[in-house]
Amino acid sequence: MPGFAGVDVVMTHGPPKGIRDECKDGHQSCENILRAIKRARPLMHCFGHIHEGYGTNKIVWDNEMKGESDLVNDYPRAMDMPVEPGKETLMVNAAIMDEEHQPNNASWIPNLKLPSS
């Protein structure tokens, strides 16, 4: 993934290392995905796979990569998600299956302000 501005949305199957990746077997995530996301700093990174990690946080890209507290899902309404390009990324674990492997998790409908061309 490029290390420059302009990437709006990234989708991967699994989570980046340390972000919404905790399950009964510990942290199940990918260091390579984290490195790519750190370089690209997209407005949103959407992933799934780890059912227990369902939810969303906004990450502030600084030396410590701070995560803000969990955001509440307003499904079926879209949620306004102000994200500062290059400085923040909305991390969404959109796993539909819950911890019992049942399709009970609500969809996320983020409303992102994308740059106009």
PyMOL commands that place a pseudoatom at each C-alpha (Angstrom):
pseudoatom trace, name=CA, resn=MET, resi=1, chain=A, elem=C, hetatm=0, pos=[0.000, 0.000, 0.000]
pseudoatom trace, name=CA, resn=PRO, resi=2, chain=A, elem=C, hetatm=0, pos=[1.330, 3.461, -0.800]
pseudoatom trace, name=CA, resn=GLY, resi=3, chain=A, elem=C, hetatm=0, pos=[2.729, 5.687, 1.912]
pseudoatom trace, name=CA, resn=PHE, resi=4, chain=A, elem=C, hetatm=0, pos=[1.043, 8.861, 0.759]
pseudoatom trace, name=CA, resn=ALA, resi=5, chain=A, elem=C, hetatm=0, pos=[-2.237, 10.687, 1.220]
pseudoatom trace, name=CA, resn=GLY, resi=6, chain=A, elem=C, hetatm=0, pos=[-5.208, 9.824, -0.917]
pseudoatom trace, name=CA, resn=VAL, resi=7, chain=A, elem=C, hetatm=0, pos=[-6.290, 6.403, 0.342]
pseudoatom trace, name=CA, resn=ASP, resi=8, chain=A, elem=C, hetatm=0, pos=[-9.849, 6.774, 1.596]
pseudoatom trace, name=CA, resn=VAL, resi=9, chain=A, elem=C, hetatm=0, pos=[-10.985, 3.226, 2.449]
pseudoatom trace, name=CA, resn=VAL, resi=10, chain=A, elem=C, hetatm=0, pos=[-9.104, -0.042, 2.956]
pseudoatom trace, name=CA, resn=MET, resi=11, chain=A, elem=C, hetatm=0, pos=[-10.814, -3.413, 3.360]
pseudoatom trace, name=CA, resn=THR, resi=12, chain=A, elem=C, hetatm=0, pos=[-9.064, -6.567, 4.558]
pseudoatom trace, name=CA, resn=HIS, resi=13, chain=A, elem=C, hetatm=0, pos=[-10.309, -9.905, 5.813]
pseudoatom trace, name=CA, resn=GLY, resi=14, chain=A, elem=C, hetatm=0, pos=[-8.609, -9.679, 9.207]
pseudoatom trace, name=CA, resn=PRO, resi=15, chain=A, elem=C, hetatm=0, pos=[-7.563, -6.906, 11.604]
pseudoatom trace, name=CA, resn=PRO, resi=16, chain=A, elem=C, hetatm=0, pos=[-4.277, -5.082, 11.956]
pseudoatom trace, name=CA, resn=LYS, resi=17, chain=A, elem=C, hetatm=0, pos=[-2.134, -6.122, 14.919]
pseudoatom trace, name=CA, resn=GLY, resi=18, chain=A, elem=C, hetatm=0, pos=[-3.511, -4.874, 18.227]
pseudoatom trace, name=CA, resn=ILE, resi=19, chain=A, elem=C, hetatm=0, pos=[-6.735, -3.330, 16.913]
pseudoatom trace, name=CA, resn=ARG, resi=20, chain=A, elem=C, hetatm=0, pos=[-10.075, -5.035, 17.668]
pseudoatom trace, name=CA, resn=ASP, resi=21, chain=A, elem=C, hetatm=0, pos=[-8.262, -8.373, 17.391]
pseudoatom trace, name=CA, resn=GLU, resi=22, chain=A, elem=C, hetatm=0, pos=[-8.687, -9.995, 20.793]
pseudoatom trace, name=CA, resn=CYS, resi=23, chain=A, elem=C, hetatm=0, pos=[-10.434, -13.354, 21.033]
pseudoatom trace, name=CA, resn=LYS, resi=24, chain=A, elem=C, hetatm=0, pos=[-10.429, -16.415, 23.289]
pseudoatom trace, name=CA, resn=ASP, resi=25, chain=A, elem=C, hetatm=0, pos=[-7.111, -17.500, 21.734]
pseudoatom trace, name=CA, resn=GLY, resi=26, chain=A, elem=C, hetatm=0, pos=[-5.461, -14.129, 22.423]
pseudoatom trace, name=CA, resn=HIS, resi=27, chain=A, elem=C, hetatm=0, pos=[-4.695, -11.511, 19.796]
pseudoatom trace, name=CA, resn=GLN, resi=28, chain=A, elem=C, hetatm=0, pos=[-5.248, -12.803, 16.255]
pseudoatom trace, name=CA, resn=SER, resi=29, chain=A, elem=C, hetatm=0, pos=[-4.091, -10.182, 13.799]
pseudoatom trace, name=CA, resn=CYS, resi=30, chain=A, elem=C, hetatm=0, pos=[-1.450, -9.209, 11.278]
pseudoatom trace, name=CA, resn=GLU, resi=31, chain=A, elem=C, hetatm=0, pos=[1.639, -7.040, 11.746]
pseudoatom trace, name=CA, resn=ASN, resi=32, chain=A, elem=C, hetatm=0, pos=[1.926, -6.543, 7.956]
pseudoatom trace, name=CA, resn=ILE, resi=33, chain=A, elem=C, hetatm=0, pos=[-1.590, -5.106, 7.765]
pseudoatom trace, name=CA, resn=LEU, resi=34, chain=A, elem=C, hetatm=0, pos=[-0.766, -2.731, 10.638]
pseudoatom trace, name=CA, resn=ARG, resi=35, chain=A, elem=C, hetatm=0, pos=[2.388, -1.515, 8.842]
pseudoatom trace, name=CA, resn=ALA, resi=36, chain=A, elem=C, hetatm=0, pos=[0.447, -0.931, 5.614]
pseudoatom trace, name=CA, resn=ILE, resi=37, chain=A, elem=C, hetatm=0, pos=[-2.355, 0.938, 7.407]
pseudoatom trace, name=CA, resn=LYS, resi=38, chain=A, elem=C, hetatm=0, pos=[0.177, 3.093, 9.282]
pseudoatom trace, name=CA, resn=ARG, resi=39, chain=A, elem=C, hetatm=0, pos=[1.759, 4.073, 5.941]
pseudoatom trace, name=CA, resn=ALA, resi=40, chain=A, elem=C, hetatm=0, pos=[-1.475, 4.771, 4.081]
pseudoatom trace, name=CA, resn=ARG, resi=41, chain=A, elem=C, hetatm=0, pos=[-3.462, 6.289, 6.980]
pseudoatom trace, name=CA, resn=PRO, resi=42, chain=A, elem=C, hetatm=0, pos=[-6.832, 5.814, 5.256]
pseudoatom trace, name=CA, resn=LEU, resi=43, chain=A, elem=C, hetatm=0, pos=[-9.982, 7.506, 6.503]
pseudoatom trace, name=CA, resn=MET, resi=44, chain=A, elem=C, hetatm=0, pos=[-11.445, 4.064, 7.254]
pseudoatom trace, name=CA, resn=HIS, resi=45, chain=A, elem=C, hetatm=0, pos=[-10.136, 0.509, 7.545]
pseudoatom trace, name=CA, resn=CYS, resi=46, chain=A, elem=C, hetatm=0, pos=[-12.907, -2.096, 7.505]
pseudoatom trace, name=CA, resn=PHE, resi=47, chain=A, elem=C, hetatm=0, pos=[-12.237, -5.731, 8.411]
pseudoatom trace, name=CA, resn=GLY, resi=48, chain=A, elem=C, hetatm=0, pos=[-13.831, -8.669, 10.197]
pseudoatom trace, name=CA, resn=HIS, resi=49, chain=A, elem=C, hetatm=0, pos=[-12.862, -12.280, 10.951]
pseudoatom trace, name=CA, resn=ILE, resi=50, chain=A, elem=C, hetatm=0, pos=[-12.435, -11.799, 14.727]
pseudoatom trace, name=CA, resn=HIS, resi=51, chain=A, elem=C, hetatm=0, pos=[-16.038, -11.984, 15.933]
pseudoatom trace, name=CA, resn=GLU, resi=52, chain=A, elem=C, hetatm=0, pos=[-15.184, -10.949, 19.493]
pseudoatom trace, name=CA, resn=GLY, resi=53, chain=A, elem=C, hetatm=0, pos=[-13.585, -7.742, 18.191]
pseudoatom trace, name=CA, resn=TYR, resi=54, chain=A, elem=C, hetatm=0, pos=[-16.812, -6.435, 16.614]
pseudoatom trace, name=CA, resn=GLY, resi=55, chain=A, elem=C, hetatm=0, pos=[-17.077, -2.661, 16.927]
pseudoatom trace, name=CA, resn=THR, resi=56, chain=A, elem=C, hetatm=0, pos=[-15.305, 0.505, 15.930]
pseudoatom trace, name=CA, resn=ASN, resi=57, chain=A, elem=C, hetatm=0, pos=[-12.740, 2.949, 17.252]
pseudoatom trace, name=CA, resn=LYS, resi=58, chain=A, elem=C, hetatm=0, pos=[-11.083, 6.018, 15.826]
pseudoatom trace, name=CA, resn=ILE, resi=59, chain=A, elem=C, hetatm=0, pos=[-7.280, 5.801, 15.889]
pseudoatom trace, name=CA, resn=VAL, resi=60, chain=A, elem=C, hetatm=0, pos=[-5.239, 8.984, 16.251]
pseudoatom trace, name=CA, resn=TRP, resi=61, chain=A, elem=C, hetatm=0, pos=[-1.908, 8.584, 14.478]
pseudoatom trace, name=CA, resn=ASP, resi=62, chain=A, elem=C, hetatm=0, pos=[0.743, 9.880, 16.827]
pseudoatom trace, name=CA, resn=ASN, resi=63, chain=A, elem=C, hetatm=0, pos=[3.785, 8.241, 18.380]
pseudoatom trace, name=CA, resn=GLU, resi=64, chain=A, elem=C, hetatm=0, pos=[1.574, 6.057, 20.581]
pseudoatom trace, name=CA, resn=MET, resi=65, chain=A, elem=C, hetatm=0, pos=[-1.238, 5.318, 18.057]
pseudoatom trace, name=CA, resn=LYS, resi=66, chain=A, elem=C, hetatm=0, pos=[-3.992, 6.240, 20.514]
pseudoatom trace, name=CA, resn=GLY, resi=67, chain=A, elem=C, hetatm=0, pos=[-7.398, 4.640, 20.170]
pseudoatom trace, name=CA, resn=GLU, resi=68, chain=A, elem=C, hetatm=0, pos=[-10.468, 6.566, 21.219]
pseudoatom trace, name=CA, resn=SER, resi=69, chain=A, elem=C, hetatm=0, pos=[-13.174, 4.765, 23.157]
pseudoatom trace, name=CA, resn=ASP, resi=70, chain=A, elem=C, hetatm=0, pos=[-15.656, 2.486, 21.406]
pseudoatom trace, name=CA, resn=LEU, resi=71, chain=A, elem=C, hetatm=0, pos=[-18.184, 4.219, 19.188]
pseudoatom trace, name=CA, resn=VAL, resi=72, chain=A, elem=C, hetatm=0, pos=[-21.852, 3.246, 19.418]
pseudoatom trace, name=CA, resn=ASN, resi=73, chain=A, elem=C, hetatm=0, pos=[-23.609, 1.704, 16.424]
pseudoatom trace, name=CA, resn=ASP, resi=74, chain=A, elem=C, hetatm=0, pos=[-26.744, 3.657, 15.447]
pseudoatom trace, name=CA, resn=TYR, resi=75, chain=A, elem=C, hetatm=0, pos=[-27.930, 1.007, 12.971]
pseudoatom trace, name=CA, resn=PRO, resi=76, chain=A, elem=C, hetatm=0, pos=[-30.090, 1.333, 10.906]
pseudoatom trace, name=CA, resn=ARG, resi=77, chain=A, elem=C, hetatm=0, pos=[-29.185, 5.046, 10.798]
pseudoatom trace, name=CA, resn=ALA, resi=78, chain=A, elem=C, hetatm=0, pos=[-25.954, 6.180, 9.193]
pseudoatom trace, name=CA, resn=MET, resi=79, chain=A, elem=C, hetatm=0, pos=[-23.407, 7.584, 11.619]
pseudoatom trace, name=CA, resn=ASP, resi=80, chain=A, elem=C, hetatm=0, pos=[-21.528, 10.804, 10.932]
pseudoatom trace, name=CA, resn=MET, resi=81, chain=A, elem=C, hetatm=0, pos=[-17.869, 9.971, 11.371]
pseudoatom trace, name=CA, resn=PRO, resi=82, chain=A, elem=C, hetatm=0, pos=[-15.640, 13.037, 11.280]
pseudoatom trace, name=CA, resn=VAL, resi=83, chain=A, elem=C, hetatm=0, pos=[-12.109, 11.818, 10.523]
pseudoatom trace, name=CA, resn=GLU, resi=84, chain=A, elem=C, hetatm=0, pos=[-9.139, 14.115, 10.003]
pseudoatom trace, name=CA, resn=PRO, resi=85, chain=A, elem=C, hetatm=0, pos=[-7.337, 12.940, 6.833]
pseudoatom trace, name=CA, resn=GLY, resi=86, chain=A, elem=C, hetatm=0, pos=[-3.796, 11.717, 7.458]
pseudoatom trace, name=CA, resn=LYS, resi=87, chain=A, elem=C, hetatm=0, pos=[-4.166, 12.089, 11.232]
pseudoatom trace, name=CA, resn=GLU, resi=88, chain=A, elem=C, hetatm=0, pos=[-6.993, 9.681, 12.116]
pseudoatom trace, name=CA, resn=THR, resi=89, chain=A, elem=C, hetatm=0, pos=[-8.434, 6.394, 10.858]
pseudoatom trace, name=CA, resn=LEU, resi=90, chain=A, elem=C, hetatm=0, pos=[-11.801, 4.876, 11.662]
pseudoatom trace, name=CA, resn=MET, resi=91, chain=A, elem=C, hetatm=0, pos=[-11.174, 1.181, 12.442]
pseudoatom trace, name=CA, resn=VAL, resi=92, chain=A, elem=C, hetatm=0, pos=[-14.292, -0.948, 11.896]
pseudoatom trace, name=CA, resn=ASN, resi=93, chain=A, elem=C, hetatm=0, pos=[-14.491, -4.627, 12.796]
pseudoatom trace, name=CA, resn=ALA, resi=94, chain=A, elem=C, hetatm=0, pos=[-17.692, -5.345, 10.883]
pseudoatom trace, name=CA, resn=ALA, resi=95, chain=A, elem=C, hetatm=0, pos=[-17.963, -9.062, 11.731]
pseudoatom trace, name=CA, resn=ILE, resi=96, chain=A, elem=C, hetatm=0, pos=[-21.627, -9.998, 11.352]
pseudoatom trace, name=CA, resn=MET, resi=97, chain=A, elem=C, hetatm=0, pos=[-21.219, -13.231, 13.343]
pseudoatom trace, name=CA, resn=ASP, resi=98, chain=A, elem=C, hetatm=0, pos=[-21.231, -12.924, 17.127]
pseudoatom trace, name=CA, resn=GLU, resi=99, chain=A, elem=C, hetatm=0, pos=[-19.109, -14.917, 19.585]
pseudoatom trace, name=CA, resn=GLU, resi=100, chain=A, elem=C, hetatm=0, pos=[-21.492, -17.898, 19.276]
pseudoatom trace, name=CA, resn=HIS, resi=101, chain=A, elem=C, hetatm=0, pos=[-21.098, -17.849, 15.459]
pseudoatom trace, name=CA, resn=GLN, resi=102, chain=A, elem=C, hetatm=0, pos=[-24.624, -16.520, 14.938]
pseudoatom trace, name=CA, resn=PRO, resi=103, chain=A, elem=C, hetatm=0, pos=[-25.309, -13.616, 12.506]
pseudoatom trace, name=CA, resn=ASN, resi=104, chain=A, elem=C, hetatm=0, pos=[-26.466, -11.195, 15.232]
pseudoatom trace, name=CA, resn=ASN, resi=105, chain=A, elem=C, hetatm=0, pos=[-24.122, -8.198, 14.898]
pseudoatom trace, name=CA, resn=ALA, resi=106, chain=A, elem=C, hetatm=0, pos=[-25.651, -5.149, 13.238]
pseudoatom trace, name=CA, resn=SER, resi=107, chain=A, elem=C, hetatm=0, pos=[-24.131, -3.635, 10.118]
pseudoatom trace, name=CA, resn=TRP, resi=108, chain=A, elem=C, hetatm=0, pos=[-22.108, -0.425, 10.401]
pseudoatom trace, name=CA, resn=ILE, resi=109, chain=A, elem=C, hetatm=0, pos=[-23.206, 2.445, 8.169]
pseudoatom trace, name=CA, resn=PRO, resi=110, chain=A, elem=C, hetatm=0, pos=[-20.516, 5.138, 8.439]
pseudoatom trace, name=CA, resn=ASN, resi=111, chain=A, elem=C, hetatm=0, pos=[-21.031, 8.487, 6.763]
pseudoatom trace, name=CA, resn=LEU, resi=112, chain=A, elem=C, hetatm=0, pos=[-17.553, 9.725, 5.854]
pseudoatom trace, name=CA, resn=LYS, resi=113, chain=A, elem=C, hetatm=0, pos=[-16.785, 13.067, 4.255]
pseudoatom trace, name=CA, resn=LEU, resi=114, chain=A, elem=C, hetatm=0, pos=[-14.633, 12.214, 1.269]
pseudoatom trace, name=CA, resn=PRO, resi=115, chain=A, elem=C, hetatm=0, pos=[-12.573, 14.811, -0.583]
pseudoatom trace, name=CA, resn=SER, resi=116, chain=A, elem=C, hetatm=0, pos=[-14.193, 16.101, -3.749]
pseudoatom trace, name=CA, resn=SER, resi=117, chain=A, elem=C, hetatm=0, pos=[-12.334, 15.704, -7.016]
for i in range(1, 117): cmd.bond("trace and resi %d" % i, "trace and resi %d" % (i + 1))
show_as sticks, trace
zoom trace
